[in-house]
Amino acid sequence: MSMNAALQPDPQPILACTISRDVQIFDLLIEDMEMALGENWGDLNFNDALAFLEQPDAAELQFVAIALDQDDENDLSLIVSIINAAKTKDIKVILITEDVSPASLHTLLREGGNEFVPYPLPEGELARAIERVQKPVEEAPVAEEIRNTLKPTGDRSGVVIPVHGMAGGTGATTLAVNLAWELANVEKEDPPRVCLIDLDLQFGATSTYLDLPRRETILELLSDTESMDSESFMQALLSYNQKLQVFTSPTDMIPMDLVTTEDIDRLIEMARVNFDYVVIDMPSTMVEWSETVLNAAHVYFATLELDMRSAQNTLRLKRALQSEGLAIEKLRFVLNRAPGFTDLNGKSRVKRLAESLGVSIEVQLPDGGKPVAQNADHGVPLADGLPKNGLRKEIAKLAKSVHEVNAAEATG
C-alpha cells in the first residue's frame, strides 16, 4: 500500500438523499440539508431515484427528502413508486411540497410519506422533521380509564348531528360536547351509544373540554381511510367515563383539505353503523367536505349570538347553501347567550333578528356565565361540573327532545 493511499480519508457515508426534478429549484432545501447533514447527503432526480433505491448501497440511507411542486403532479405515479421503493428498504420519506394540491399530498402520505414540510421551508422545520423520522416518538399507551372498551357492532343506523358555529365563540364546541354527554346519559337503563367526532382538524378542542389526550393514531387513520375497518376505528376512539366515545382532532395542525370528501364519508358511515348518535363538532370554516357532512346529517345545529357578525355569517351561509341547492332545511338555529325571560327588549331583538335572516330560531340557550368557560378548562361536562347551571339544563332538555323524536321515529 502506498503512503498516499494510506493517508486517503474514508469516503463520507451518504445518510440521505434529496429527490426532485431539479434540486436547484429548491435552493433553501440545499442550505437546510447542508446545515443538518454537512456533506453526508446526495441528490437524485426522479428518473435516477428508482434505479438507485434498488441497489444495495441504498440500504445505508436513513431518509430521502422528496421535493416537488405543482409541475410535478403529472408524475405522481412515478413519485409514488419512489416512495414504495424507499419503504421496501425501510427508508423514511420526508415530503417537501410547494403549491401541491391537497389531493396529491393526501395520496403521497397515504402511500407512505412519513412527514411533510411546506416550501419555502420554515426556519428549522426540516431539522425537526429529520429528528422526528430518525427518532420517531412512541405514542404513550392509552390509560385504562380512557381506553374505549366498546366492541364494534356494525348493525346500527346512528343519527348524525353536526354542530357548526356561525362565528367564533358562539358556543358550538360547548354545545357539541355537552349534547353528546347528555345523549349518552339520557337513558339510565339502556343508554344509547354515542360518538363525538371533532372535525376541526386545526383548532379542535373537544379533547380539552373532556381532558383527553390527542393521538397520532387519528392522523394515521384519516390519512388512509380506505384501509379503515370497525376495529381500527373503535381503537382510535377515547372514552370519557366509559359512556361517551370521542374521536379527537389530530395532535398537530394539518391542512383542512388534507382529508377528502370520501375520507369524511367513510368516517361518518363507520361511526353511524356502530353508534346510535354521532355528534360532530364542525370547523367554523366551510371546506370541500362540509357538503358531505350536511348530506349525512339528520339535523344540523348552527349556533349564533345576538350580534352583527353572527347575522352576516348566517346570511352568507344561507346564500351559499341555496346557490348550491343544498339541504338548508336541515339547519336548526341555536341562539346562545339568549336574553332572559324578563328581558322584553332582548326578546324583541331576537324576533327582529329571525325575521331579518328569514330563519326560525328554534333553540335559545341562556348565558351560563364565566363558570362555563372555567368548567371547560377543568375538562368535565357541565352535568358533572355545573349540574344546576341554566345552560346545562337547556342542553339536557335539547338532548331529551332529540332522543324522544328519534325514539318516536324508530317505533313509528
C-alpha positions as CSV (number, residue, x, y, z in Angstrom):
1,M,0.0,0.0,0.0
2,S,1.4,3.4,-1.0
3,M,1.8,6.1,1.6
4,N,-0.7,8.3,-0.4
5,A,-3.3,5.6,-0.4
6,A,-2.9,5.1,3.4
7,L,-3.5,8.8,4.0
8,Q,-6.6,9.0,1.9
9,P,-9.6,9.6,4.2
10,D,-12.5,7.2,4.1
11,P,-15.4,8.5,2.0
12,Q,-18.1,10.1,4.0
13,P,-21.2,7.8,4.2
14,I,-24.3,9.1,2.4
15,L,-27.1,9.2,5.1
16,A,-29.8,10.8,3.0
17,C,-30.8,12.0,-0.5
18,T,-32.9,14.7,-1.9
19,I,-35.0,13.6,-4.8
20,S,-36.6,16.2,-7.2
21,R,-37.0,17.3,-10.8
22,D,-34.1,19.8,-10.2
23,V,-32.8,20.4,-6.7
24,Q,-31.7,23.9,-7.8
25,I,-35.4,24.9,-7.8
26,F,-35.4,24.3,-4.0
27,D,-32.3,26.2,-3.0
28,L,-33.5,26.6,0.6
29,L,-33.6,22.8,0.8
30,I,-29.9,22.6,-0.2
31,E,-29.0,25.0,2.6
32,D,-31.0,23.2,5.2
33,M,-29.7,19.7,4.1
34,E,-26.1,21.0,4.4
35,M,-26.9,22.5,7.8
36,A,-28.4,19.3,9.0
37,L,-26.0,16.7,7.4
38,G,-22.9,18.5,6.2
39,E,-21.6,16.6,3.2
40,N,-23.3,13.3,4.2
41,W,-26.1,13.6,1.6
42,G,-26.6,13.2,-2.1
43,D,-29.0,14.3,-4.8
44,L,-31.0,12.4,-7.3
45,N,-33.6,13.3,-10.0
46,F,-36.9,11.4,-10.3
47,N,-35.7,9.2,-13.2
48,D,-32.5,8.0,-11.4
49,A,-34.0,7.6,-7.9
50,L,-35.8,4.3,-8.6
51,A,-32.7,2.7,-10.1
52,F,-30.5,3.8,-7.1
53,L,-33.1,2.6,-4.5
54,E,-32.9,-0.9,-6.0
55,Q,-29.1,-1.0,-5.4
56,P,-27.6,-2.4,-2.1
57,D,-26.0,0.9,-1.3
58,A,-29.4,2.4,-0.8
59,A,-29.9,0.4,2.4
60,E,-27.5,2.8,4.1
61,L,-29.9,5.7,3.7
62,Q,-31.8,6.9,6.8
63,F,-34.2,9.0,4.8
64,V,-35.0,10.7,1.5
65,A,-36.4,14.2,1.1
66,I,-38.7,14.2,-2.0
67,A,-39.2,17.8,-3.2
68,L,-42.0,18.6,-5.6
69,D,-44.2,21.4,-6.8
70,Q,-47.4,21.7,-8.9
71,D,-45.5,21.0,-12.1
72,D,-44.6,17.5,-10.8
73,E,-48.2,16.4,-10.1
74,N,-48.3,14.9,-13.6
75,D,-45.6,12.5,-12.5
76,L,-47.4,11.4,-9.3
77,S,-47.3,7.7,-10.2
78,L,-43.5,7.9,-10.5
79,I,-43.2,9.6,-7.2
80,V,-45.5,7.0,-5.6
81,S,-43.2,4.3,-7.0
82,I,-40.2,6.0,-5.5
83,I,-41.9,6.2,-2.1
84,N,-42.8,2.5,-2.3
85,A,-39.3,1.6,-3.2
86,A,-38.0,3.6,-0.2
87,K,-40.5,2.0,2.2
88,T,-39.4,-1.5,1.0
89,K,-35.9,-0.8,2.3
90,D,-37.3,0.9,5.5
91,I,-36.1,4.3,4.4
92,K,-38.1,7.2,5.8
93,V,-39.7,9.7,3.4
94,I,-40.0,13.4,4.0
95,L,-42.1,15.3,1.5
96,I,-41.2,18.9,0.6
97,T,-44.1,20.4,-1.2
98,E,-44.8,23.8,-2.9
99,D,-48.3,24.5,-4.3
100,V,-49.2,20.9,-4.4
101,S,-52.9,20.1,-4.3
102,P,-54.3,18.6,-1.1
103,A,-55.5,15.5,-3.0
104,S,-51.9,14.8,-4.3
105,L,-50.4,15.4,-0.8
106,H,-53.0,13.1,0.7
107,T,-52.1,10.4,-1.9
108,L,-48.4,10.7,-1.1
109,L,-48.9,10.5,2.6
110,R,-51.2,7.5,2.2
111,E,-48.7,5.7,0.1
112,G,-46.0,6.0,2.8
113,G,-44.8,9.6,3.3
114,N,-43.7,9.9,6.9
115,E,-43.5,13.7,7.2
116,F,-44.3,16.7,5.0
117,V,-42.9,20.2,5.2
118,P,-44.2,23.1,3.1
119,Y,-41.8,25.0,0.8
120,P,-40.4,27.7,1.3
121,L,-39.1,25.9,4.4
122,P,-40.0,27.5,7.7
123,E,-36.9,28.0,9.8
124,G,-35.7,24.8,11.5
125,E,-38.7,22.8,10.2
126,L,-36.6,20.4,8.1
127,A,-34.3,19.7,11.0
128,R,-37.3,19.0,13.2
129,A,-38.8,16.7,10.6
130,I,-35.5,14.8,10.3
131,E,-35.4,14.4,14.0
132,R,-38.9,13.0,14.0
133,V,-38.2,10.4,11.3
134,Q,-34.9,9.4,12.8
135,K,-36.3,9.1,16.3
136,P,-40.0,8.5,16.0
137,V,-41.9,9.5,19.1
138,E,-43.6,6.5,20.5
139,E,-47.2,7.2,21.4
140,A,-47.8,6.8,25.1
141,P,-50.1,3.9,25.9
142,V,-53.7,4.8,26.4
143,A,-54.6,4.9,30.1
144,E,-57.0,2.1,31.1
145,E,-59.7,4.6,32.3
146,I,-59.9,6.3,28.8
147,R,-59.5,3.3,26.6
148,N,-62.5,2.5,24.5
149,T,-63.8,-0.9,25.5
150,L,-66.9,-0.9,23.3
151,K,-66.9,-3.5,20.6
152,P,-68.0,-2.7,17.1
153,T,-71.5,-3.8,16.2
154,G,-71.9,-2.8,12.6
155,D,-75.7,-3.1,12.9
156,R,-76.7,0.5,13.9
157,S,-78.0,3.4,11.9
158,G,-76.9,6.3,14.0
159,V,-78.4,9.8,14.0
160,V,-75.8,12.3,12.7
161,I,-75.9,15.7,14.5
162,P,-73.2,18.3,13.4
163,V,-72.8,21.5,15.3
164,H,-71.4,24.5,13.5
165,G,-70.6,27.9,14.9
166,M,-71.7,30.9,12.7
167,A,-68.9,32.8,14.3
168,G,-66.1,32.2,16.8
169,G,-67.1,32.0,20.4
170,T,-70.8,31.2,19.8
171,G,-70.6,28.0,21.9
172,A,-70.5,25.4,19.2
173,T,-68.0,23.1,20.9
174,T,-69.7,23.6,24.3
175,L,-73.0,22.6,22.7
176,A,-71.4,19.6,20.8
177,V,-69.6,18.2,23.9
178,N,-72.4,18.6,26.3
179,L,-75.1,17.5,23.9
180,A,-73.1,14.3,23.3
181,W,-72.7,13.7,27.0
182,E,-76.4,14.4,27.8
183,L,-77.4,11.9,25.0
184,A,-75.1,9.3,26.4
185,N,-76.9,9.6,29.7
186,V,-80.5,10.2,28.5
187,E,-81.5,6.7,29.4
188,K,-80.5,5.1,32.7
189,E,-81.4,1.5,32.0
190,D,-80.3,1.2,28.3
191,P,-78.2,4.3,27.4
192,P,-77.6,4.9,23.7
193,R,-74.1,4.5,22.2
194,V,-72.8,8.0,21.5
195,C,-69.7,9.0,19.5
196,L,-68.4,12.6,19.4
197,I,-66.2,13.4,16.4
198,D,-64.0,16.5,16.3
199,L,-63.6,17.6,12.6
200,D,-62.0,20.9,13.5
201,L,-58.7,19.5,12.3
202,Q,-56.6,22.5,13.3
203,F,-58.1,24.0,16.4
204,G,-60.4,21.3,17.7
205,A,-61.0,21.5,21.4
206,T,-63.3,18.6,22.3
207,S,-60.3,16.8,23.9
208,T,-59.6,19.8,26.0
209,Y,-63.2,20.0,27.2
210,L,-63.1,16.4,28.3
211,D,-59.4,16.3,29.4
212,L,-58.5,13.6,26.8
213,P,-55.1,13.4,25.0
214,R,-54.7,13.9,21.3
215,R,-53.3,10.9,19.5
216,E,-51.1,10.3,16.4
217,T,-53.5,7.4,15.6
218,I,-56.1,10.0,14.4
219,L,-53.9,11.4,11.6
220,E,-52.8,7.9,10.6
221,L,-56.4,6.8,10.3
222,L,-57.5,9.9,8.4
223,S,-54.6,9.5,6.0
224,D,-55.8,6.0,5.0
225,T,-59.5,5.7,5.5
226,E,-59.6,3.1,2.6
227,S,-58.0,0.6,5.0
228,M,-60.1,1.6,8.0
229,D,-62.4,-1.0,9.4
230,S,-64.6,-1.1,12.5
231,E,-61.8,-2.4,14.7
232,S,-59.3,0.3,13.8
233,F,-61.9,3.0,14.1
234,M,-63.0,1.8,17.5
235,Q,-59.4,1.6,18.7
236,A,-58.8,5.2,17.6
237,L,-61.6,6.4,20.0
238,L,-61.0,7.5,23.5
239,S,-63.7,7.1,26.2
240,Y,-64.9,9.6,28.7
241,N,-66.2,7.7,31.8
242,Q,-66.8,4.7,29.6
243,K,-70.1,6.4,28.5
244,L,-69.0,8.7,25.6
245,Q,-66.6,7.7,22.9
246,V,-64.5,10.5,21.3
247,F,-62.7,10.9,18.0
248,T,-60.4,13.8,18.9
249,S,-58.7,16.2,16.5
250,P,-55.1,15.3,15.4
251,T,-52.1,16.1,17.5
252,D,-50.7,18.6,15.1
253,M,-52.4,21.2,12.9
254,I,-53.0,19.8,9.4
255,P,-54.4,21.3,6.2
256,M,-58.2,21.2,6.3
257,D,-58.2,19.8,2.8
258,L,-55.8,17.0,3.6
259,V,-58.8,14.8,4.1
260,T,-61.2,14.3,1.1
261,T,-64.9,14.1,0.9
262,E,-64.5,10.3,0.5
263,D,-62.5,10.2,3.8
264,I,-65.2,12.1,5.7
265,D,-67.9,10.0,4.2
266,R,-66.2,6.8,5.3
267,L,-65.6,8.1,8.8
268,I,-69.2,9.2,9.3
269,E,-70.5,6.0,7.9
270,M,-68.2,3.9,10.2
271,A,-69.5,5.9,13.2
272,R,-73.1,5.5,12.1
273,V,-73.1,1.8,11.9
274,N,-71.5,1.4,15.4
275,F,-73.3,4.1,17.3
276,D,-76.8,5.4,18.0
277,Y,-75.8,9.1,17.9
278,V,-72.9,10.7,16.1
279,V,-72.3,14.3,17.2
280,I,-69.8,16.2,15.1
281,D,-68.0,19.4,16.1
282,M,-67.5,21.2,12.9
283,P,-64.9,23.9,12.0
284,S,-66.3,27.4,11.5
285,T,-64.8,27.5,8.0
286,M,-66.5,25.8,5.1
287,V,-64.4,23.3,3.2
288,E,-64.9,20.9,0.4
289,W,-66.2,18.1,2.6
290,S,-68.7,20.3,4.5
291,E,-71.3,19.3,2.0
292,T,-70.6,15.7,2.8
293,V,-71.4,16.3,6.4
294,L,-74.5,18.2,5.6
295,N,-75.8,15.5,3.4
296,A,-75.2,12.9,6.1
297,A,-76.8,15.0,8.8
298,H,-80.2,14.3,10.2
299,V,-80.3,17.7,11.9
300,Y,-77.6,20.4,11.6
301,F,-77.3,22.8,14.6
302,A,-75.9,26.2,13.8
303,T,-75.0,28.3,16.8
304,L,-75.2,32.1,16.7
305,E,-75.4,35.1,19.0
306,L,-77.4,38.3,19.0
307,D,-74.8,40.3,17.2
308,M,-74.0,41.6,13.7
309,R,-71.2,39.1,12.9
310,S,-73.5,36.1,13.5
311,A,-76.2,37.7,11.4
312,Q,-73.9,38.4,8.5
313,N,-72.3,35.0,8.5
314,T,-75.7,33.3,8.7
315,L,-76.9,35.2,5.6
316,R,-73.7,34.2,3.8
317,L,-74.1,30.6,4.7
318,K,-77.8,30.6,3.6
319,R,-76.8,32.1,0.2
320,A,-74.0,29.6,-0.2
321,L,-76.3,26.6,0.5
322,Q,-79.1,27.9,-1.6
323,S,-76.8,28.6,-4.6
324,E,-75.6,25.0,-4.5
325,G,-79.1,23.6,-4.0
326,L,-78.1,22.0,-0.7
327,A,-80.4,20.9,2.1
328,I,-80.8,24.2,4.0
329,E,-83.9,22.8,5.7
330,K,-81.7,20.6,7.9
331,L,-80.3,23.6,9.7
332,R,-81.7,24.3,13.2
333,F,-80.5,27.7,14.5
334,V,-79.4,27.8,18.2
335,L,-79.2,31.2,19.8
336,N,-76.5,31.2,22.5
337,R,-76.5,33.7,25.4
338,A,-80.1,34.4,24.7
339,P,-81.9,37.2,26.7
340,G,-83.6,36.2,29.9
341,F,-87.3,35.6,30.4
342,T,-88.0,39.1,31.7
343,D,-85.9,40.9,29.1
344,L,-88.6,42.0,26.8
345,N,-86.3,44.3,24.8
346,G,-84.0,41.4,24.2
347,K,-86.8,39.1,23.1
348,S,-87.9,41.7,20.6
349,R,-84.4,41.9,19.2
350,V,-84.4,38.1,18.8
351,K,-87.6,38.3,16.9
352,R,-86.3,41.0,14.6
353,L,-83.1,39.0,14.0
354,A,-85.0,35.9,13.0
355,E,-87.3,37.9,10.6
356,S,-84.4,39.8,9.0
357,L,-82.5,36.5,8.4
358,G,-85.6,34.6,7.2
359,V,-84.9,31.8,9.7
360,S,-86.6,30.3,12.7
361,I,-84.5,30.3,15.9
362,E,-85.8,27.1,17.5
363,V,-83.4,26.8,20.4
364,Q,-82.4,29.5,22.8
365,L,-79.6,28.8,25.3
366,P,-79.1,31.1,28.3
367,D,-75.8,32.7,29.2
368,G,-74.1,30.3,31.6
369,G,-71.6,33.0,32.6
370,K,-67.9,32.7,33.3
371,P,-68.2,29.4,35.2
372,V,-68.9,27.7,31.8
373,A,-65.5,28.6,30.4
374,Q,-63.8,27.7,33.7
375,N,-65.6,24.4,33.7
376,A,-64.3,23.6,30.2
377,D,-60.8,24.3,31.4
378,H,-61.3,21.7,34.1
379,G,-62.1,19.1,31.4
380,V,-65.5,17.9,32.5
381,P,-69.0,18.2,31.1
382,L,-71.4,20.8,32.5
383,A,-73.5,17.9,34.0
384,D,-70.5,17.0,36.2
385,G,-69.1,20.4,37.0
386,L,-72.1,22.7,36.9
387,P,-75.2,20.5,37.1
388,K,-77.5,23.3,38.1
389,N,-76.3,25.9,35.6
390,G,-79.1,27.2,33.3
391,L,-77.1,26.4,30.2
392,R,-76.6,22.8,31.2
393,K,-80.3,22.4,31.9
394,E,-81.3,23.7,28.5
395,I,-78.8,21.4,26.7
396,A,-80.2,18.5,28.7
397,K,-83.7,19.4,27.6
398,L,-82.5,19.6,24.0
399,A,-80.9,16.1,24.2
400,K,-84.1,14.7,25.7
401,S,-86.1,16.2,22.9
402,V,-83.7,14.8,20.2
403,H,-83.9,11.4,21.8
404,E,-87.6,11.4,22.1
405,V,-88.0,12.4,18.4
406,N,-85.6,9.7,17.4
407,A,-87.3,7.1,19.5
408,A,-90.7,8.0,18.1
409,E,-89.5,7.8,14.5
410,A,-87.8,4.4,15.3
411,T,-91.1,3.0,16.6
412,G,-93.3,4.7,14.1
